[in-house]
Amino acid sequence: TNNPAWVGGTTDWIVNPAFQLQSNNSVANSTYYLSTQSNLATTAQWEFFCKLSFNPSSTNYIDVYLTASTSDVTQAGTTGYFVRMGGTDDEISLFRKDNGTITKIIDGTNGILNSSNNDIKIKVVRDAANQWVLTRDINATGQVTEGNITDATYLSSAFFGILVKQST
């Protein structure tokens, strides 16, 4: 909770013995988040590791907000960009959120996460020309580019966040 300060459902998370942020919510049909201030938005690179010990679906997925206009990334009015791991197509894709409207801007490989054990390394790069590139490495099988796109809809950010949607 310190350095940087995180807000949201702080009791829904723990730092495990390996010093990894881990979800700690066992309530069925819940949505929870954690976020911190971040103005990183352009000419930037985001890299993170995510372990999904469940088979993601349309009701079990993780959204990592690279940029967000508000700390509460569950709010419809939040704008920004996020990577979704899971969803109906069991994929890793880049989305843009525009005041409640969610648009997939990089469509990842369908079915890639159709497993109950996924160790995922994600890398997203946004260059000075607003070219986005999304790459992933699942279970140490090698880095794969999911796609790229030019999008300059949002040029600033106030927060970075993680949202979990779980059915069980």
Disulfide bonds with the S-S distance in Angstrom:
none
